[in-house]
Amino acid sequence: MNPGYVFLHTNKSPYMKNRSLVSINDYSKEEYLKILNLAEEFEKNPRQEILNGHVVATLFFEPSTRTRLSFESAVNRLGGRILGFADSSSSSATKGETLRDTIKMVCSYADLIVMRHPLEGSARFASEVSTVPVINAGDGANQHPTQTLLDLYSIRKTQGTLENLNIFMVGDLKYGRTVHSLLMAMSQFNATFYFISPDELKMPDEYKRYLKSMGLKFYEFKDFTDIINQADIIYMTRVQKERFSDPIEYERTKNTYILRHHMLKDSRANMKILHPLPRVNEIHLDVDSSEKAYYFTQALNGVFVRQAIISSILGLK
């Protein structure tokens, strides 16, 4: 990952119409808040026929459940039409078609492209060759900006603010695109970050350098049992076995990052647990009954936030 590229802020215009959303840095703090406020409106009234006559293409070169379905739900609730594919095996990529040619072809059929791709930088490339706006639904280990905006919505909704919060990020911080995007966004709100991960999956240095340049505090731990009472938000991610070169090291660390109900007894009353999903074993099922478990509502929030993003980019709101 190129730090100079990742942290470049572009398109600082207050107008989002016809602008691609590739990185969370493509939008300003004020634009985050506009999206969140608009999402509140959609939560109150999610069925609005404002996309009538518009076509949205969903191109998922990588498996997805929540992101793809929430985008499709958002479009359907707004009266739009959807075309695309949920698996690259059903696209002409299996025949050797380049990403450039796929995008050139699809933007002739749609008003907006939503794309997930395994390669970092693919969404930026797509936005540069497309004649219609492109929304990045995840590009490798790089970014996932719409997930971040729904995370911001969930955080503000549960905390009443985005300012001055303690954000715990737990698990895979090296390859987890959701934590990278969330870090960049929450850095605009004076957050304090707690990074909890094994050495193999620590937050990349470029993100830590960025926080230092912003004058923001961050701390690194290998366990969070003794500090959980300092969290306002616990953002859990899956520790990925396939990232470990040493299986013994994985076995040693995997159970360190299982959140259980009894661990929440001394946590703050306002604390909420978020997870981009899917989970494996990092949040025990006994946590689901806790009032502090918010990850399923967080997923629902994605529909309203993606309605807000789509309608803003198409200039309908």
Phi, psi and omega in degrees: 000136181267109184303320181295331180278317184299321189261010179287125176267128181228169173052058184277008175302144178287356183258125184266350185302132176063019178257132175292153173242096183255316179237151176299338180284352177289342178247148177274171176303318181296325179286327171305310186294325176298316179298316182296319179294321178292323177298324176300319178296318180291327177297323179287328183215079188284343183257101179224129186275046185273348179262010180303125182091355179258147179240131178244127178264128176250110183250102183248098178280358182222148182300145177202143173246293185297313184296311181296313183292326179289324174296315181293323175297318179299315180294316181297319180293338179263005175084016180269177178247151183236138168222162179143203181213154182255002184204130183298340180293342178262009178250172179286359175299330178291342178266001179099007179295136181284159177300321179302314182292323177299313181295316179302321180288312186292324183291350172281342185255344190227161178268345185201141178243130172250123187226135168242136184212145183287344184266131175297136179090352183294323181292321177296316178300315180300320181294333182280335180259347183276148174264359175237159181299148179241133174253125179281115177261023179120119177235097180059223179267013187279277185219165178212074192294328180287328173298320181295318180294324176287331174295317177299318179298316180294319180294313181296322181294323182272332184258344182080000181197163170250354188273141167059042181257155174265114184252116176267127175245122191234131172113236183273097181261350180277312184257355184283101183295332181292322180287328178296313180293319181295320177302313182298319181289313183289343176295342178280353186238026174058041179284156169250129187253139174240115182259118181240113184197162169288162182303324183293339187236032181291157175302130181302148186301327183296329178287324178291323176296322179297315179299320177297320180294334178272355182073026182260150182272142171213151181227148180241135181221160173259350179215155180231010181302317186275351183241006186299335181287357178263357187274138165266321178229130170252117182254102184272143171224161182283132169281118190267114182304323185292348181274349183269129175281335182247109181298333178293320178296320177298313180299327181289327188257340191300320183281350177296333188250034173258116180274126180240160186302319184295339180287347185269358190298329180255013182283162181296149181299327183274353187295138177229148181256124178245156178202132179289346180061152006280153174264160174245278177230009186284342170236115182294150180300335181290347177283336185302329182279352181284142175293349180270352177280121186235002192293330179283322174294323176305317179295320177298321179302335180299329179295312183293321181292319180288331170298317180296317181295312181300312183293328178289314182296324180275002176072026183264349179223000000 
